[in-house]
Amino acid sequence: MSDISPADLAKTNNLLVVVSTWGDGEPPETAVSFYKEFMSADLSLKDVKFSVCGLGDTSYEKFCQIGKDVDARLTTLGASRAFDRQDCDVDYEEDFTIGLKVPWLLSLPHRWLPLPLLSLPLPF
């Protein structure tokens, strides 16, 4: 998120957001500027289809809060949900790898997946 601005989102058709929540519902350090600007942005995302994967820790009260915030804001700005938001706890790796907890990710077109994610052991 440190390499883009909220205005860049309007230039895409398909958007997959994978974001973590730190501490008590805070964005990661590299996403703070984007998050603050995005949450107050006035732009139309009516041509954007999106899905959000929130990463967090269920031991915190605001589990996956940033993912929830971004998901809600995308909807408010007119984007269309491609897949329901998936909230993942800290021990999601096994479920992710075998496709039980985030099956929506496995159904995404390959062009939606970033290169680092494609290097993970996905069963397809």
N, C-alpha and C positions, 0 to 999 in steps of 0.2 A: 504494500500500500504506500510505501514511501516513494515509489517511482511514478505514481499517477495522481491525477487530481479528480475530484468528483465529476467535473465536466467531461473527462475522458470516458466515463461510463456511458454517456449518451451516444458515443461513437461506435458502440459495440452492439451486436444482436444477441449474443449469448454470454452470460456472465456466471461464473462459478466463484463464489467467495468462500475461502477457507480462512477462518480467523479465530484466534484464541482470546481468552479473557484472563487477565492477570489480577492478582490481589482481590480487592473487593469490587469487582465489576469494571475494571479499567482495561482500555485497549493496550496491546503491546506497545512498547516504546516507539518502534518504527512506524506505527499506525496512528499515533496520537494526532498529528496534524491533519491527516486525511479524515480521520473520524470526526474531529471537531468541525471541519469544513463541510463534510458530507451531511452531518446531522442538521446543519442550518442552511444547506444549499437550496436554491430555488431553481430547479431544472426539471425538464420533462424526460422521463425514461420510458415513455409509452411504447417504444419499439424494442425494448430490452426484455429478454426472457432470462430468468435467474434462478439460482438455487444457492443456499447458504449451508455450510457445514461449520458449526460452532465447536470449538475445542475448549474444554474446561475441566473442572474438578468438582465433583458433586459434594465434596466436603465444605465448599464455600456456598454461602447463601445466594450469591448472584451467579450461579452456575451458567456458563455460556452466555452471559449477559450481552457481550458485544455482538455475538452472532444474532441474538434475538433483536437487538437494536437495529443492526444493519438490515436484517430481514424485514422488519416493520417499516423502516425508512424507504427501502426499495419499493415496497407496496404503496406507500404514501406518495411516492414520486411517479407512480403510474406504471412501474415495471410489472410484468406478468410472471407468475411463479411457474417454473418448469417442473420442479420437484419440491416436495415439502422440505423444510429445514430439518437437518439432522444434527442433534446435539450429542457430542461424543465426550465421554469421561476419559480420565487419564489412562485408563487401561483398555483402550479401544483397539489396540493393534491386532490382537488375535481375531476379534470379530470383524475388523476391517479386512484383514487378509483373506478370511474365508467368506466374506460377503454377507454375513448374517445381520450385522448392525447397520450397515450403510449400503443396502442393496441398490438404492437410488444412484449411488456413485457408479456402480458397475453398469447401470443402464445408460449412462451418459454417452453421447457420441464421443469417440476418441479425440476429435478435434477440440473438445472442451477441456480436456485434461492437460495441465501444464507438464512440461517435460520432466521435472523432478518427480512428479507423481507417477508418471508413466514408468519410471524406473523401479517402483515398488513391485513386490510380487503379487500381481493381481491375477485372479483366475479367469482370464479371458484371452 
